[in-house]
Amino acid sequence: MDEYTGLSACYYDSTPGLSGDVQFYVEEAQRYGSPVLELGCGTGRILIPTAQAGVDIVGLDRSPDMLSVARDKLATLEPETKSRVRLVEGDMRSFSLGERFNLITIPFRAFLHLMTGEDQRAALLCIREHLAEGGRLIFNIFDPRIEILAAHQGVLGSAQQKMREFTSPRTGHRVILWAQRTYNIDEQIIREERIFEEIDTEGKTISRSFAPLALRWVYRYEMAYLLELCGYQIEALYGDFKYGPFHAGGEQIWVVSKP
């Protein structure tokens, strides 16, 4: 797997999250109580605040490089917080942890890395087996904006765009992230080619690193049917992390239970 390895993992925490998502997931973890399982935990952006809030949490991710960053961050924290965290390398489609959880979460659109309907069903069924009776699965994905999809119908790719600048945590140099996206409307897939350009203090480019990213978007009613097919009961669908109503083109924040 090329995604989230090397510099992609090192630079991941320079990516801005979604407004309010950390507080939302921490509060939900406190609501349902230990133990909590976070799938696609990455570098611990949400996992660590959850543990700091007093919740026992297992973080699972398929990227060893992302988990390495999370472990480095955990190493700097107080022993009480570290004792609440267990990190596991694994795939959300096929993990087996031998325990059940009151709450399982998939924050920050990580579910969209499942690229086929078969993968999505496998993950949802595996998750269901790890939920305690009456347990909840909470996750968020973006709701595709029809006007953007229509604009890219038949377009092979967008022009390369400057996405953001940040400081390299390794060297202190300036880094510019460039990206070019390709939309496959029929397969509901966005592919993004990312370039990390590192620039020294004299303004010279000293390295350019390439990293792929692929997501498969899911429509609202497609997601509802998939959840019901996999044996979940839909409790709520929110449109933002303040529990606002769903609206097209925003966020799909699903709360579902195991009957």
C-alpha positions as CSV (number, residue, x, y, z in Angstrom):
1,M,0.0,0.0,0.0
2,D,1.5,3.3,-1.1
3,E,-1.0,5.6,0.7
4,Y,0.0,7.0,4.1
5,T,3.6,5.7,4.0
6,G,6.9,7.6,4.4
7,L,6.4,11.4,4.0
8,S,2.6,11.0,3.7
9,A,2.6,9.7,7.3
10,C,5.2,12.2,8.5
11,Y,3.2,15.1,7.1
12,Y,-0.2,13.8,7.9
13,D,-0.7,16.0,11.0
14,S,-0.3,19.1,8.8
15,T,-3.7,18.2,7.3
16,P,-6.5,20.3,8.8
17,G,-9.3,18.1,10.2
18,L,-13.0,18.8,9.9
19,S,-14.4,21.5,12.1
20,G,-15.6,20.1,15.4
21,D,-14.8,16.4,14.6
22,V,-12.4,15.8,17.5
23,Q,-14.8,17.1,20.1
24,F,-17.7,15.2,18.6
25,Y,-15.9,11.8,18.7
26,V,-14.5,12.4,22.2
27,E,-17.9,13.2,23.5
28,E,-19.5,10.2,21.8
29,A,-16.7,8.0,23.3
30,Q,-17.5,9.4,26.8
31,R,-21.2,8.9,26.2
32,Y,-20.9,5.1,25.4
33,G,-17.9,4.4,27.6
34,S,-15.0,2.1,27.5
35,P,-13.9,0.2,25.5
36,V,-13.9,2.0,22.2
37,L,-12.4,0.9,18.9
38,E,-11.3,3.5,16.4
39,L,-10.7,2.2,12.9
40,G,-8.3,4.2,10.7
41,C,-6.8,5.8,13.8
42,G,-3.8,7.1,11.8
43,T,-1.4,9.2,13.9
44,G,-3.8,9.4,16.8
45,R,-5.4,12.8,16.1
46,I,-8.7,11.7,17.6
47,L,-7.5,8.6,19.5
48,I,-5.2,10.5,21.9
49,P,-7.7,13.2,23.0
50,T,-10.2,10.3,23.6
51,A,-7.7,8.6,25.9
52,Q,-6.9,11.9,27.6
53,A,-10.7,12.2,28.3
54,G,-10.5,9.0,30.3
55,V,-11.7,6.4,27.8
56,D,-10.0,3.1,27.1
57,I,-9.5,2.9,23.3
58,V,-8.0,0.5,20.7
59,G,-6.7,2.1,17.6
60,L,-6.5,0.0,14.4
61,D,-4.8,1.1,11.2
62,R,-3.3,-0.7,8.2
63,S,-0.4,1.7,7.8
64,P,2.7,0.9,10.0
65,D,4.1,4.3,9.3
66,M,1.0,6.1,10.6
67,L,1.0,3.9,13.7
68,S,4.7,4.7,14.2
69,V,3.9,8.4,14.4
70,A,1.1,7.7,16.8
71,R,3.5,5.7,19.1
72,D,6.0,8.6,19.0
73,K,3.3,11.0,20.1
74,L,2.0,8.6,22.8
75,A,5.6,8.2,24.2
76,T,5.5,11.9,25.2
77,L,2.3,11.6,27.2
78,E,1.7,10.8,30.9
79,P,1.6,7.1,31.8
80,E,-2.1,7.2,32.7
81,T,-3.1,8.2,29.2
82,K,-0.7,5.7,27.6
83,S,-2.2,2.9,29.7
84,R,-5.6,3.5,28.1
85,V,-4.4,3.0,24.5
86,R,-3.6,-0.1,22.5
87,L,-2.5,0.2,18.9
88,V,-3.0,-2.6,16.4
89,E,-1.9,-2.9,12.8
90,G,-4.8,-4.4,10.8
91,D,-7.4,-4.0,8.0
92,M,-10.9,-2.9,8.9
93,R,-12.2,-5.5,6.4
94,S,-10.8,-8.5,8.2
95,F,-9.6,-7.8,11.7
96,S,-10.1,-10.1,14.7
97,L,-9.5,-8.7,18.2
98,G,-11.3,-11.2,20.3
99,E,-13.4,-8.6,22.2
100,R,-16.5,-6.5,21.7
101,F,-16.8,-2.7,22.0
102,N,-19.5,-0.3,23.2
103,L,-18.5,2.1,20.4
104,I,-16.6,1.7,17.1
105,T,-15.7,4.8,15.2
106,I,-14.3,5.5,11.7
107,P,-13.5,9.2,11.7
108,F,-12.3,11.6,9.0
109,R,-13.8,9.7,6.1
110,A,-11.6,6.7,6.4
111,F,-14.4,4.4,5.3
112,L,-14.0,5.9,1.8
113,H,-10.7,4.1,1.4
114,L,-12.8,1.0,0.8
115,M,-12.8,0.9,-2.9
116,T,-15.5,-1.6,-3.8
117,G,-18.9,-2.7,-2.5
118,E,-17.4,-6.0,-1.5
119,D,-14.8,-4.3,0.7
120,Q,-17.5,-2.1,2.2
121,R,-19.7,-5.0,3.1
122,A,-16.8,-7.0,4.5
123,A,-15.8,-4.1,6.8
124,L,-19.3,-3.5,8.0
125,L,-19.9,-7.2,8.8
126,C,-16.5,-7.5,10.6
127,I,-17.3,-4.4,12.6
128,R,-20.7,-5.8,13.5
129,E,-19.1,-8.9,15.0
130,H,-17.0,-6.7,17.3
131,L,-19.9,-4.6,18.6
132,A,-21.4,-5.3,22.0
133,E,-25.1,-5.9,22.0
134,G,-26.7,-2.5,21.6
135,G,-23.3,-1.0,20.7
136,R,-22.9,1.8,18.2
137,L,-21.0,2.4,15.1
138,I,-20.3,6.1,14.3
139,F,-18.5,7.3,11.2
140,N,-18.5,10.2,8.8
141,I,-18.1,10.5,5.0
142,F,-18.5,13.5,2.7
143,D,-21.7,13.8,0.7
144,P,-20.8,14.2,-3.0
145,R,-21.7,17.6,-4.4
146,I,-23.6,17.1,-7.6
147,E,-22.4,20.3,-9.2
148,I,-18.8,19.3,-8.8
149,L,-19.4,15.8,-10.2
150,A,-21.3,17.3,-13.2
151,A,-18.5,19.8,-13.9
152,H,-16.0,16.9,-14.1
153,Q,-18.1,14.5,-16.1
154,G,-15.9,13.3,-18.9
155,V,-12.9,15.3,-17.6
156,L,-9.8,13.2,-17.2
157,G,-8.2,15.4,-14.5
158,S,-8.0,18.8,-12.9
159,A,-5.0,21.1,-13.2
160,Q,-2.3,20.8,-10.5
161,Q,-3.3,23.0,-7.7
162,K,-1.4,24.3,-4.6
163,M,-3.3,22.9,-1.6
164,R,-1.3,24.3,1.4
165,E,2.0,25.1,2.9
166,F,3.5,23.9,6.2
167,T,6.8,23.4,8.0
168,S,8.4,20.0,7.8
169,P,8.5,18.4,11.3
170,R,11.7,16.6,10.3
171,T,13.8,19.4,8.8
172,G,12.0,22.7,9.6
173,H,12.0,23.5,5.9
174,R,9.0,24.9,4.1
175,V,6.9,22.3,2.3
176,I,4.3,23.0,-0.4
177,L,1.7,20.4,-1.2
178,W,0.5,20.3,-4.8
179,A,-2.3,18.0,-6.0
180,Q,-4.1,17.0,-9.1
181,R,-7.4,15.1,-9.0
182,T,-9.1,12.7,-11.5
183,Y,-12.8,11.8,-11.2
184,N,-14.2,8.6,-12.4
185,I,-17.9,9.3,-12.3
186,D,-19.0,5.7,-13.2
187,E,-17.0,4.1,-10.5
188,Q,-17.5,6.9,-8.0
189,I,-13.7,7.2,-7.4
190,I,-11.5,10.2,-6.9
191,R,-7.8,9.7,-7.4
192,E,-5.4,12.3,-6.3
193,E,-1.7,12.6,-7.1
194,R,0.1,14.6,-4.4
195,I,3.5,16.2,-4.6
196,F,5.3,17.3,-1.5
197,E,7.9,20.0,-2.5
198,E,10.5,20.8,0.1
199,I,12.2,24.2,-0.1
200,D,15.3,25.2,1.7
201,T,16.0,28.6,3.4
202,E,17.4,30.0,0.1
203,G,14.2,29.2,-1.8
204,K,15.6,26.2,-3.7
205,T,13.6,23.0,-4.1
206,I,15.6,20.2,-2.5
207,S,13.1,17.4,-2.9
208,R,9.9,16.4,-4.6
209,S,8.0,13.4,-3.3
210,F,4.9,11.8,-4.9
211,A,2.1,10.2,-3.0
212,P,-1.2,8.7,-4.3
213,L,-4.6,9.0,-2.7
214,A,-7.8,7.3,-3.7
215,L,-11.4,7.5,-2.3
216,R,-14.7,6.0,-3.4
217,W,-17.6,8.3,-2.6
218,V,-20.9,6.9,-1.4
219,Y,-24.3,8.4,-1.9
220,R,-26.7,8.9,1.1
221,Y,-29.3,6.3,0.0
222,E,-26.6,3.9,-1.1
223,M,-25.0,4.1,2.4
224,A,-28.4,3.6,4.1
225,Y,-29.1,0.5,2.1
226,L,-25.7,-0.9,2.7
227,L,-26.0,-0.4,6.5
228,E,-29.4,-2.1,6.6
229,L,-28.2,-4.9,4.4
230,C,-25.4,-5.6,6.9
231,G,-27.8,-5.8,9.8
232,Y,-27.5,-2.3,11.3
233,Q,-30.3,-0.1,12.6
234,I,-30.0,3.5,11.7
235,E,-30.2,5.8,14.7
236,A,-29.3,9.1,13.2
237,L,-27.8,10.9,10.3
238,Y,-26.3,14.3,11.0
239,G,-24.9,17.0,8.6
240,D,-22.3,18.4,10.9
241,F,-20.5,17.8,14.1
242,K,-22.9,19.9,16.1
243,Y,-25.7,17.3,15.5
244,G,-27.3,19.5,12.8
245,P,-29.6,18.0,10.2
246,F,-28.2,16.3,7.1
247,H,-28.0,18.5,4.0
248,A,-26.9,17.6,0.5
249,G,-23.3,18.3,-0.3
250,G,-22.2,18.5,3.4
251,E,-21.2,15.6,5.6
252,Q,-22.8,12.3,6.3
253,I,-22.4,11.5,10.0
254,W,-24.0,8.1,10.6
255,V,-24.9,6.7,14.0
256,V,-26.1,3.1,13.8
257,S,-26.6,0.3,16.2
258,K,-26.4,-3.5,16.5
259,P,-30.0,-4.6,17.3
